[in-house]
Amino acid sequence: MIYEKTRDLLLQETQLVKEAAGIQEKIRDAVFEREWTDFENQINAMNSIENQLAGLESEREQLFNVYETLTRKNALSGKADSKGRFYAIAAVLPEKQRSDLTALYRALKLDSIKLKLANETFLAYLGGIKSTLKDFFDLAFPESVGKMYTKKGTHFSQDMSSMVLNRSF
């Protein structure tokens, strides 16, 4: 029972990570093409996947707790992290099931790392663009450096007339 349920959860998580990779590609394309409506839709889809993944992780943790309670084995005690708990469960399974689960787990972790690296690369790209544009506008329009604007695009005065100082101690 533990094997089948854990395998099912890992397969669901792997599928969601692959969907997230596809959505991440769509987000990148939306930014490049300046399709902000599509960008928002893809961000919402990514948030949905994040919530689903969190639910599956929670379900897996509950499954491990139930397994430990039912078997009255302390195989999971002392294993605070998810990885340690997973491998403690896998260690008590037969060889074929253990190798199947660990292969699925490693594939899931590898896909997750790829997704994280792609995300970090994209964020670095966006950060570089932001920095370049800021530097350009600072050099091109030095008189507007440090100025603030309202939501309507008008200059916001930085006078201190509304500031109140408390002089009593």
C-alpha positions in Angstrom: 0.0 0.0 0.0 2.8 2.5 0.9 4.6 1.7 -2.3 1.6 2.3 -4.6 0.4 5.5 -2.9 3.9 6.9 -2.7 4.5 6.0 -6.4 1.2 7.7 -7.3 2.1 10.9 -5.4 5.6 11.0 -7.0 4.1 10.6 -10.5 1.6 13.4 -9.8 4.3 15.7 -8.5 6.5 14.9 -11.6 3.6 15.7 -13.9 3.0 19.0 -12.1 6.7 20.0 -12.3 6.6 19.3 -16.0 3.5 21.5 -16.4 5.3 24.2 -14.4 8.2 24.1 -16.8 5.8 24.6 -19.7 4.1 27.5 -18.0 7.5 29.0 -17.1 8.3 28.9 -20.9 5.0 30.7 -21.6 5.8 33.3 -18.9 9.2 34.0 -20.6 7.5 34.3 -24.0 4.9 36.6 -22.6 7.6 38.9 -21.1 9.6 38.9 -24.3 6.4 39.7 -26.4 5.1 42.1 -23.8 1.8 40.2 -23.5 0.9 41.3 -20.0 -2.5 39.8 -19.9 -1.1 36.4 -20.9 1.7 36.9 -18.3 -0.9 37.4 -15.5 -2.8 34.3 -16.6 0.4 32.2 -16.6 1.4 33.5 -13.2 -2.0 32.5 -11.9 -1.6 29.0 -13.4 1.8 28.8 -11.8 0.4 29.7 -8.4 -2.2 27.0 -8.9 0.5 24.4 -9.6 2.4 25.6 -6.6 -0.6 25.0 -4.4 -1.2 21.6 -5.8 2.4 20.6 -5.2 2.2 21.8 -1.6 -0.9 19.7 -1.2 0.8 16.6 -2.6 3.8 17.1 -0.4 1.6 17.4 2.6 -0.3 14.3 1.6 3.0 12.4 1.2 4.1 13.5 4.7 0.8 12.4 6.2 1.2 9.0 4.4 4.6 8.6 6.0 3.2 9.4 9.4 0.4 6.9 9.0 2.9 4.2 7.8 5.1 4.8 10.9 2.0 4.6 13.2 0.6 1.4 11.6 3.9 -0.5 11.5 5.0 0.8 14.9 8.5 1.1 13.4 10.6 4.0 14.3 12.3 3.9 10.9 11.3 7.6 10.4 12.2 8.9 13.8 15.1 11.3 13.7 14.4 12.0 10.0 13.3 15.6 10.1 13.5 16.4 6.4 11.4 15.0 3.6 14.3 13.4 1.8 15.4 11.4 4.9 11.9 10.2 5.6 11.5 9.1 2.0 14.7 7.1 1.9 13.8 5.6 5.3 10.5 4.3 3.8 12.2 3.1 0.7 14.8 1.2 2.7 12.1 -1.2 4.1 10.6 -2.0 0.7 11.5 -4.9 -1.5 14.4 -4.3 -4.0 12.3 -3.8 -7.1 9.9 -1.4 -5.4 12.7 0.5 -3.7 14.6 1.0 -7.0 11.4 2.1 -8.8 10.5 4.7 -6.1 14.1 6.0 -5.7 14.3 6.4 -9.5 11.0 8.4 -9.6 12.2 10.5 -6.6 15.5 11.3 -8.3 13.8 12.2 -11.6 11.4 14.5 -9.7 14.3 16.2 -7.9 16.3 16.5 -11.2 13.2 18.1 -12.9 12.8 20.4 -9.9 16.4 21.5 -10.1 16.2 22.2 -13.8 13.1 24.3 -13.2 14.7 26.2 -10.4 17.8 26.9 -12.6 15.7 28.1 -15.5 13.8 30.4 -13.1 16.9 31.8 -11.6 18.4 32.5 -15.0 15.3 34.3 -16.1 15.2 36.4 -13.0 18.9 37.3 -13.5 18.0 38.3 -17.1 15.1 40.5 -15.9 17.3 42.0 -13.1 20.0 42.8 -15.7 17.5 44.6 -17.9 16.1 46.5 -15.0 19.6 47.6 -14.0 20.5 48.6 -17.5 17.4 50.7 -18.0 17.8 52.4 -14.6 21.4 53.2 -15.5 20.4 54.5 -18.9 17.7 56.8 -17.6 20.0 58.1 -14.8 22.6 59.0 -17.4 20.2 60.3 -20.1 18.1 62.3 -17.7 20.2 63.3 -14.7 17.8 66.0 -13.6 15.1 63.3 -12.9 17.3 61.1 -10.7 15.5 60.5 -7.4 12.3 62.1 -8.4 9.1 60.4 -7.5 5.9 60.3 -9.5 2.2 59.6 -8.7 0.2 56.8 -10.3 -1.1 59.4 -12.8 2.5 60.2 -13.9 2.7 63.7 -12.4 5.7 64.7 -10.4 5.4 64.1 -6.6 6.9 66.9 -4.5 9.2 65.7 -1.8 8.6 68.6 0.5 8.5 68.0 4.2 5.5 70.2 5.0 3.4 67.3 6.3 6.2 65.9 8.5 5.5 66.2 12.3 8.4 66.0 14.7 7.8 65.0 18.3 10.2 67.1 20.4 9.2 65.8 23.8 11.1 62.9 25.3 
